[in-house]
Amino acid sequence: MSLPSSEHPPTGTETFLTKITIPTSREGAVQLDEADPLRRFRDAFDLPAGVIYLDGNSLGPPPRAALTRLQKTAADEWGRDLIRSWNSASWFDMPKSCGAKIANLIGAPPDDVVVADSVSINLFKLAAALNRKNGGAIAVFENEFPTDSYILQGLAALTGAELRTLKPTDNPFADDIDLLVVSVVDYKTAAISDIADMEVKAAAAGVAIIWDLSHATGLLPLDLARDGANYAVGCGYKYLNGGPGAPAFIYARGSAGALDQPLTGWMGHADPFAFDNTYRPAGDARRFVCGTPPILSLSSLDAALEVFDDVALHDIASKAQGLGDLFLARALAFGLETVSPLPGAPRGGHVSLRYDHGYEVVQALIARGVIGDFRAPDLMRFGFSPMYLSYADIWDAADALIDVLQTEEWRKPEFARRDNVT
Ligand SMILES: *Cc1c(COP(=O)(O)O)cnc(C)c1O
């Protein structure tokens, strides 16, 4: 586990990356793979043969350890030990113990992170608590991941708080704004926000920032405490590979006694089994838990985090950048357009290409086993989770993309059919 501190400058600066020279042939890609310090992690994942999975930024694939743990939790802890497992298997402690593992990945004190609910619900709890404490307007950029805006709209409707939707060029540190919700890695472009720089400006303007770490956790060498970040939410099923619908997490610095969140369920009570009539919040981050935790999902996430035990986040971020640079360089050479930072410029773990028939192209690629996704209205998005992808995989995926476009295979009618999830 790497806990990046002084040797790693803030995210958003180029220097957190070890640069590679972008290969210009498949042989060059294979050579990079031979020197890759993350190569040994491929076998930790259970991926089907014949698939190049470029969607780990949206749903991470199963680590073998997570599948094994799910079996054990279901058969031994639930099936055999039954309700005793709340104590004997430490189910009751899991929101905190799993939170402490995530704290290690984001540079937060272990007691300040708890695993619970979804990102959406955690954002509601945290934004409501901060708005109740500080008052003032809440701000969100118009291109933020929609659920973040939706949740703030719901909160504003409930409490009467003012919600300000900002254009990308607007100043989020204006006088009357007290709370800003912003992603560290943009879900469409993968542009990275400079946490430390924004926190300095926020502190000067009296603005609290809630960072959405969904596309950053398990990918970037985050160090929230060092960078002055006090509040965050993040996702368990993307780069953390916790499984579909795995619970999310919430970070509130020194949360003991500081924030009153509105979803005051019994599992956030200081002493749930006192069955006291009056709510009293737990003294630490457990106050952000509401109801009974989803133990099967939580177990899967907890085991999935073992993959990060002896890996340097700096190596993960550097390789994600290298894989993305390679894919993007080939796409641009072919004449495609991108909304993502160009090769060499700091970027999160994915790349988005703009193409009018992007939906059909992505479907044609999926039919070939190259799995990416589509984000309306016209973005083809490809994620480069470095734990199980090789440079050769990326070379082959770029070949497939170019071939689907050159042959116009995407025009086949079956690739135009739309499903619920894109
Ligand atoms: C994936 C993602 C979410 C997910 O929210 P859930 O409520 O857990 O479904 C939220 N915000 C961002 C920026 C995301 O990328």
The ligand as an SDF file (V2000), in Angstrom:
LIG
                    3D

 15 15  0  0  0  0  0  0  0  0999 V2000
  -20.4600    6.4160  -10.5910 C   0  0  0  0  0  0  0  0  0  0  0  0
  -20.6920    7.7450   -9.9930 C   0  0  0  0  0  0  0  0  0  0  0  0
  -21.6660    7.9160   -9.0220 C   0  0  0  0  0  0  0  0  0  0  0  0
  -22.5080    6.7390   -8.5860 C   0  0  0  0  0  0  0  0  0  0  0  0
  -23.5350    7.0650   -7.7330 O   0  0  0  0  0  0  0  0  0  0  0  0
  -24.3910    5.9180   -7.0370 P   0  0  0  0  0  0  0  0  0  0  0  0
  -25.3740    6.6430   -6.2290 O   0  0  0  0  0  0  0  0  0  0  0  0
  -23.4510    5.0920   -6.1940 O   0  0  0  0  0  0  0  0  0  0  0  0
  -25.0090    5.0860   -8.1080 O   0  0  0  0  0  0  0  0  0  0  0  0
  -21.8230    9.1870   -8.4700 C   0  0  0  0  0  0  0  0  0  0  0  0
  -21.0510   10.2220   -8.8770 N   0  0  0  0  0  0  0  0  0  0  0  0
  -20.0970   10.0760   -9.8210 C   0  0  0  0  0  0  0  0  0  0  0  0
  -19.2480   11.2360  -10.2370 C   0  0  0  0  0  0  0  0  0  0  0  0
  -19.9070    8.8280  -10.4220 C   0  0  0  0  0  0  0  0  0  0  0  0
  -18.9860    8.6790  -11.3740 O   0  0  0  0  0  0  0  0  0  0  0  0
  1  2  1  0
  2  3  1  0
  2 14  2  0
  3  4  1  0
  3 10  2  0
  4  5  1  0
  5  6  1  0
  6  7  2  0
  6  8  1  0
  6  9  1  0
 10 11  1  0
 11 12  2  0
 12 13  1  0
 12 14  1  0
 14 15  1  0
M  END
$$$$
